[in-house]
Amino acid sequence: MRIYFVGSHATGKTTLCRYVSRRYGLPMISEVARAVLAEMETSLDTLRTDLDLVAEYQERVFARQVAVERSHAEGRFVSDRAFDNLAYVAEHTLNAAVLMNDDRFHDYMRWVSDGIVFFLRPHQSLLKDDGVRAGVSWDSVLRVDGM
């Protein structure tokens, strides 16, 4: 059983993911984007000013999400992300079409379709400065939600 909570930030994905993980004894896959950011030794402020770097970052986030999911040999987990980062690719880079036309994307979407996907909608009261997403506007959340 694979369960995904997907959506923009300010939806409560991680909170729900933790609950389902504990309640049903499923391993939890946490957001991988922050780890990738740390490994690249860069910051969100730097990414926001360098289109090539943000494209590389989003590619790495997608590849890491796929790798982490596939590492669960039994294929049982709950994840607070899936293909969500592709909306961020469309929002912040120019390479969304390249990623979405890649065979890896199509293989991944077939993999995800064998799981259960819950699409969560944002709520403005959940949009908080957590030190990572500082400066994110409600308009940006709504654009990503729409994607």
Salt bridges, closest charged atoms under 4 A:
GLU31 OE1 - ARG34 NE 3.38
GLU31 OE1 - ARG81 NH2 3.29
GLU39 OE1 - ARG64 NH2 2.52
ASP45 OD1 - ARG48 NH1 3.25
GLU56 OE2 - ARG60 NH2 2.65
GLU59 OE2 - ARG104 NH1 2.82
ASP80 OD1 - ARG81 NH1 3.95
GLU91 OE2 - ARG143 NH2 2.93
ASP102 OD2 - ARG104 NH2 3.16
ASP107 OD1 - ARG110 NH2 2.39
ASP130 OD2 - ARG34 NH2 2.93
ASP130 OD2 - ARG133 NH2 2.73
ASP145 OD2 - ARG121 NH2 2.55
